[in-house]
Amino acid sequence: MNTRIHYLYRDGANNKQGGQEVLAGLLSDEQITAIRQACDENTWFLAGAVGLPDLQLKWKEKGYPFPTDNDHVWSELESIEATNDAPTMAMTADAFYERFVSLENWDDDEAALRIGL
């Protein structure tokens, strides 16, 4: 079994870009709870800081103006679920968990530099 992460970028004008990645290995319920608790308000996180693609950059890839005054660095963690699908990233579920829980705070200044905001 593997782990699917569903997450979302929603800009200030409510334009949305969804994303999902499949990681090798299965997260326990306790690990999923710890990841949620590590998010700001149990929802918000910086995707690039934990090794996921920054969904904001997909707007630029699609040819939309980026950045705009509506853009920011935060993503929403939608769900974490078990799947039989093959991994889409080299990162394992355990490595994802370790990255998440090892962060002592979310560095939105570093994320803004990485994303180009």
C-alpha positions in Angstrom: 0.0 0.0 0.0 1.0 3.6 -0.7 -0.2 7.0 0.5 -2.0 9.6 -1.7 -1.8 13.3 -0.6 -4.5 15.6 -1.9 -3.8 19.3 -1.5 -5.0 22.6 -3.0 -3.8 26.1 -3.7 -6.5 28.7 -3.6 -5.5 32.3 -4.3 -7.0 35.4 -2.8 -9.6 35.5 -5.7 -10.6 31.9 -5.0 -9.0 30.5 -8.1 -8.0 26.9 -7.4 -5.3 24.6 -8.5 -5.5 21.0 -7.0 -2.7 18.6 -6.7 -2.0 15.1 -5.6 1.0 12.9 -5.2 1.4 9.3 -4.3 4.2 8.4 -1.9 5.7 4.9 -1.4 4.6 3.3 1.8 1.6 3.8 4.1 1.2 6.4 6.9 -0.4 5.3 10.1 -3.4 7.0 11.6 -1.1 8.5 14.3 1.2 9.9 11.6 -1.7 11.4 9.7 -2.9 13.1 12.9 0.5 14.4 13.6 0.8 15.9 10.1 -2.6 17.6 10.5 -1.5 19.0 13.9 1.7 20.3 12.3 -0.3 22.3 9.8 -1.3 25.9 10.6 -4.9 25.6 11.8 -4.8 21.9 11.0 -5.0 22.8 7.3 -2.4 25.3 5.9 1.1 24.3 5.0 4.0 25.2 2.6 4.1 22.5 0.0 7.7 23.0 -1.1 8.9 23.0 2.5 7.8 19.4 2.9 8.9 18.2 -0.6 5.7 18.6 -2.6 5.4 20.7 -5.7 4.3 24.3 -5.2 0.9 24.4 -7.0 1.1 28.1 -7.4 3.8 27.6 -10.1 1.3 25.6 -12.3 -0.5 28.9 -13.1 2.8 30.2 -14.6 3.3 26.9 -16.5 -0.2 27.2 -18.0 0.6 30.8 -19.2 -1.5 32.7 -16.7 -0.1 35.9 -15.2 1.9 35.0 -12.1 2.4 36.3 -9.6 -0.5 38.6 -9.0 -1.7 40.5 -6.0 -3.9 37.5 -5.2 -1.1 35.0 -4.8 0.4 33.8 -1.6 2.5 30.8 -0.4 0.1 28.6 1.5 -1.5 25.4 0.4 -4.4 23.5 2.0 -4.0 19.8 3.0 -7.3 18.2 1.8 -6.8 14.5 2.5 -4.3 11.7 3.1 -5.5 8.2 2.0 -4.2 4.7 1.3 -3.9 3.7 -2.3 -2.7 0.8 -4.4 -1.5 3.3 -7.1 2.2 3.5 -7.9 4.3 6.3 -6.4 4.5 9.6 -8.4 7.5 10.9 -6.4 10.7 9.5 -5.1 9.9 10.6 -1.6 8.5 7.9 0.8 5.6 8.4 3.1 7.9 8.1 6.1 10.2 10.8 4.7 7.2 13.1 4.1 6.1 12.5 7.7 9.6 13.3 9.1 9.8 16.5 7.0 6.4 17.6 8.2 6.9 17.0 11.9 10.5 18.2 12.0 9.5 21.8 11.0 9.3 24.0 14.1 7.7 26.8 12.2 6.5 27.6 8.6 9.0 30.0 6.9 6.8 31.8 4.5 9.6 34.3 3.6 11.7 31.4 2.3 8.6 30.0 0.5 7.9 33.4 -1.1 11.5 33.5 -2.4 11.3 29.9 -3.8 8.0 30.6 -5.5 8.9 34.0 -6.8 6.4 36.1 -4.8 
